[in-house]
Amino acid sequence: MEFELTEEQKMLRETIYQFSKNEIYPNSKNVEYDTKGEFIWDNWKKMAKMGLLGFPFPQEYGGQGASVMDTVIAKEAFAMGGADAGTCLSWGAHTILCGVPIWQLGTKEQKEKYLTKIATGEWIGGFALTEPGAGSDAASIRTRAEKKGDRWILNGSKMFITNGPIGDVFVVIAVTDKNKKAFGISAFIVEKNFKGFGVARELDKLGNRTSPTAELYFEDCEVPEENLLGPLDLGFVEVAKLILEWERSCLLAPAVGAMQLGLKRAVDYAKERVQFGRPIIQFQAIKHKLADMYVAIEACRQLIYRVAWMKDQGMSAYLEASIAKYFVSEMVVKMAYEEVQILGGYGYIKEYLVERGYRDARLSTIGGGTSEVQKSIIARAVLGLSGREIT
Ligand SMILES: Cc1cc2nc3c(=O)[nH]c(=O)nc-3n(C[C@H](O)[C@H](O)[C@H](O)COP(=O)(O)OP(=O)(O)OC[C@H]3O[C@@H](n4cnc5c(N)ncnc54)[C@H](O)[C@@H]3O)c2cc1C
């Protein structure tokens, strides 16, 4: 068992950290983007130039060929340097939720046509599974895809879709055989200009406001037959297997970086803030909060690194990913709460950025599978019902 990063990984972390601090943070800290709910195009273009948008994809498709572990390290460092959570979320939806299924399940033609554009940032990607009536119970989706000649005709709607208002291409999940439940659901690659597809409405929200979210509609949307992604009827199962593990490692990694930044901010503030004649960092109540935060960061990082490591070994990390998702997302919310508490009234004021982190953190226990759902998955394993032996 090896816990130390290689010299290359340390260098990667430092490079991305400095890039984020110097190039990304100046925009990310601008409260105007958050207040207006605006996507930070300038940051996105810089990320594309830096090669981050296709980080794990093969070089022949415009990517960097990075391992899952290196992708996690890069994402953690990116948030640690000060990138806002909304930008990290949009990056995750683009690269992990849209790009990874196309990379892993796509034909050569699909990869050449779509993955290259995603990797270079020429196109923005998204992933559309959730519907107004189907969230945690994803297999109950109602968007239908029917084959007519050489096209698939999609009808239905999708809810809470990250990058919906700005996306050029989406991996869309739709029912192809309603009698087969989860084994009758397929995946499709849908371009924004396909007839019958569009944004029903942009959604205003609590946090992650620099990441645009939308409800999407499909009204006799015509999708060429060659845009079926993965096996017919099994696309959902295949995409879910892929995405859940990637989502619960790579997409969570920025949360660990954000926690480190939060701890640093809290320490700096507590050293400066004087009450009762001494800096508040000298009070045991504050020191204990800082200690709890540090322990949480260490534990969260190990959980996420373990999932990344398992994925790089080609192992299934379904259970470990759920454990990481549950623990890390709960800790992110708790840490953001404590950070506000340490800053007192100033933590409540926008210019200190801490209240924004508090709003942003709240999504983590909901998106990509709620904490309750993760606990159900973990409980099934504990009860010996998931085919995985607990040792
Ligand atoms: C900002 C944002 C971005 C998102 N981005 C995307 C995206 O890009 N693509 C996409 O497809 N989706 C996206 N989502 C959707 C997200 O994945 C869902 O919100 C999430 O899966 C939960 O579904 P739901 O909101 O319908 O809640 P529900 O499933 O209705 O859950 C409501 C409550 O009931 C609980 N609950 C439900 N079932 C059970 C159960 N069996 N046992 C115990 N408790 C249960 C839940 O834990 C929760 O507390 C996004 C959501 C948000 C808010």
The ligand as a Gaussian input file, in Angstrom:
#p B3LYP/6-31G(d) Opt

LIG

0 1
 C      -28.036000      21.969000      -9.395000
 C      -28.382000      20.579000      -9.844000
 C      -27.705000      20.031000     -10.934000
 C      -28.067000      18.766000     -11.398000
 N      -27.452000      18.283000     -12.536000
 C      -27.957000      17.160000     -13.120000
 C      -27.502000      16.744000     -14.409000
 O      -26.619000      17.360000     -15.019000
 N      -28.080000      15.661000     -14.973000
 C      -29.066000      14.944000     -14.360000
 O      -29.531000      13.970000     -14.932000
 N      -29.492000      15.289000     -13.121000
 C      -28.985000      16.391000     -12.501000
 N      -29.444000      16.779000     -11.262000
 C      -30.473000      15.979000     -10.608000
 C      -29.995000      15.267000      -9.345000
 O      -29.177000      14.187000      -9.659000
 C      -31.279000      14.890000      -8.572000
 O      -31.772000      16.087000      -8.007000
 C      -31.044000      13.837000      -7.524000
 O      -30.770000      12.606000      -8.104000
 C      -32.243000      13.693000      -6.589000
 O      -33.442000      13.568000      -7.301000
 P      -34.688000      14.510000      -6.940000
 O      -34.187000      15.879000      -6.853000
 O      -35.778000      14.222000      -7.909000
 O      -35.122000      14.091000      -5.485000
 P      -36.081000      12.861000      -5.059000
 O      -35.589000      11.600000      -5.669000
 O      -37.489000      13.230000      -5.312000
 O      -35.813000      12.814000      -3.506000
 C      -36.455000      13.695000      -2.571000
 C      -36.071000      13.227000      -1.166000
 O      -36.555000      11.881000      -0.967000
 C      -35.478000      11.042000      -0.596000
 N      -35.678000       9.700000      -1.170000
 C      -36.027000       9.357000      -2.435000
 N      -36.061000       8.029000      -2.566000
 C      -35.711000       7.510000      -1.365000
 C      -35.557000       6.181000      -0.873000
 N      -35.748000       5.085000      -1.652000
 N      -35.208000       6.026000       0.424000
 C      -34.996000       7.103000       1.232000
 N      -35.118000       8.381000       0.820000
 C      -35.469000       8.575000      -0.471000
 C      -34.242000      11.698000      -1.200000
 O      -33.058000      11.266000      -0.545000
 C      -34.563000      13.169000      -0.964000
 O      -34.248000      13.520000       0.351000
 C      -29.063000      18.025000     -10.734000
 C      -29.710000      18.556000      -9.627000
 C      -29.393000      19.824000      -9.182000
 C      -30.158000      20.401000      -8.014000

